[in-house]
Amino acid sequence: MKSIIQFNISKGDKYYIAEGVGIPVVTQAKTLDELAFNIQEAVTLALDGEDLMSWDIAPEHSVLVNFELPKVYA
């Protein structure tokens, strides 16, 4: 059972985009602070009323985000 819900974050032209790993949740925002809030809200809405056991998610879970940095040329 997963106790961590993962999100990958990338930067588009105007927005940061968060895509859930193993959970069908995608959200976006102009700032990383807004995105963090949107992720929490989206996860809450997606899991509200759902049977967490069927999603293989622990009742007390946390969220981990991975941020993709642009390529750096040295």
N, C-alpha and C positions, 0 to 999 in steps of 0.2 A: 504494500500500500504506500502510495506516494505522500510524503509529508511536505514536499516542496513542489510548487507549481512554477514552471519556468517560462520566461518570456525572452524572446530575442528582440532587441531594439536596433533599428537602423534609422538613418537620417535621409529623408527624401529631399526634394527641392525646397519645400517650405515647412514640412512637418516631420516630427519624429514619429515613427511607426512601431508599435509593439505587437508582436504575433505570438500567441500562446503555443507552447510545445506540448502536444498531446491534449490540448483543450481548445475547442473552437472559439477562441476569443481574439479579436483584432481591434485595436483602438489607435488613435493618433492624437497629437497635440503639438502646439507651437513650441513649448518649452518642456524640459525634462521634469520639472516640478509638476506641471499640469499633466504630463503623461503618467507619472507615478500615481496621481490621484485617479486618473481615468482607468488605469489598470486595476486598482483596488475596487473601484465602482463596477467595472465590467465583470470582474471575477465574482463579486457579490451577486450581481444580477444573473449571471450565467448559472451559478450554483444554487440560487434561491429556490427552495422547494424540490431540489433534485436529490436523488439517493446517491450520496457520495460514494457508497460502496460500489455502485455500478460504474462509477467513473474511476474507481481504484484510488480515491483521494481520502486521506485521513481527515477526520473531523476538525482537528487542530492542525492546519497547514500554514505554510508561509509562502511568500512569492519571491523568486529569485529572478533578476533581470540580467541579461548579457547584452552589452553594448558593442556593436560593431564599429570599430574605428576605420576611417578611410586609410588607404594605403599611404605609407610614408616612404619617400625615396631619399636615401642618404647620399 
